[in-house]
Amino acid sequence: MEKSITTTEYRALLRVLRRIRIESGITQVELAEKIDETQSFVSKVERGETRIDLIQLRTISHALGTNLAQLVDRLEQELKPRP
């Protein structure tokens, strides 16, 4: 099994997270403050250099004003084959 951080699906998750952050008008610094992390951590997550677990994903999604179900829905849309 391929490590999840290198998969197409994980890269799609990172795109969705970044898109939600930008749509929410939240900077990396602001997100970092909300989740009690550094801006460097947020940057590394968005670039795929740091892998996050489900609990961290939940914390980040809540800080962005969404929830896991909505995030997963957006991820599934991102992963749908395009015509």
ZAZA-133039 format. One line per 3 residues: number of its first residue (from 1); their letters; for each residue x, z, y of C-alpha. Coordinates in Angstrom, 2 decimals. Layout:
N
NUM) a) X,Z,Y  ...
//
This chain:
83
1) mek) 0.00,0.00,0.00  1.29,-0.96,3.42  1.90,1.88,5.88
4) sit) -1.14,2.07,8.11  0.82,1.97,11.36  1.92,-1.59,10.63
7) tte) -1.46,-2.98,9.63  -3.67,-5.34,11.57  -6.38,-2.68,11.48
10) yra) -4.18,0.00,13.05  -3.06,-2.39,15.80  -6.74,-3.14,16.45
13) llr) -7.45,0.59,16.72  -4.72,0.93,19.33  -6.14,-2.01,21.31
16) vlr) -9.58,-0.39,21.24  -8.21,2.98,22.37  -6.30,1.41,25.25
19) rir) -9.30,-0.71,26.26  -11.59,2.35,26.27  -9.05,4.28,28.36
22) ies) -8.81,1.48,30.91  -12.60,0.95,30.99  -13.00,4.68,31.59
25) git) -10.69,4.46,34.59  -8.34,7.02,33.08  -4.57,6.66,33.43
28) qve) -2.14,7.62,30.70  -1.14,10.63,32.79  -4.76,11.76,33.15
31) lae) -5.41,11.31,29.43  -2.26,13.23,28.60  -3.43,16.13,30.78
34) kid) -6.86,16.13,29.13  -5.38,16.32,25.62  -2.52,18.68,26.57
37) etq) 0.19,16.15,25.76  2.76,14.18,27.74  2.31,10.74,29.24
40) sfv) 5.14,9.66,26.96  3.07,10.69,23.92  0.09,8.64,25.11
43) skv) 2.34,5.65,25.78  3.92,5.91,22.32  0.48,6.12,20.71
46) erg) -0.72,3.03,22.57  2.42,1.10,21.60  2.14,2.16,17.96
49) etr) 5.35,4.18,17.98  3.54,7.43,17.19  0.90,7.59,14.48
52) idl) -2.14,9.74,15.15  -4.33,11.50,12.65  -8.12,11.77,12.57
55) iql) -8.24,15.03,14.52  -6.01,13.61,17.26  -8.17,10.50,17.34
58) rti) -11.26,12.67,17.78  -9.62,14.64,20.59  -8.54,11.46,22.37
61) sha) -11.94,9.81,21.99  -13.70,12.86,23.46  -11.22,12.95,26.35
64) lgt) -12.13,9.31,27.02  -15.83,10.14,27.14  -16.77,8.68,23.78
67) nla) -16.96,9.90,20.20  -15.63,8.86,16.82  -18.77,6.96,15.81
70) qlv) -18.71,4.85,18.98  -14.98,4.28,18.63  -15.39,3.16,15.02
73) drl) -18.19,0.80,16.06  -15.86,-0.76,18.63  -13.10,-0.99,16.04
76) eqe) -15.41,-2.75,13.58  -16.37,-5.24,16.31  -12.68,-5.83,17.04
79) lkp) -12.00,-6.49,13.35  -14.87,-8.95,12.85  -13.66,-12.47,12.17
82) rp) -14.15,-14.72,15.16  -15.74,-18.14,14.72
//
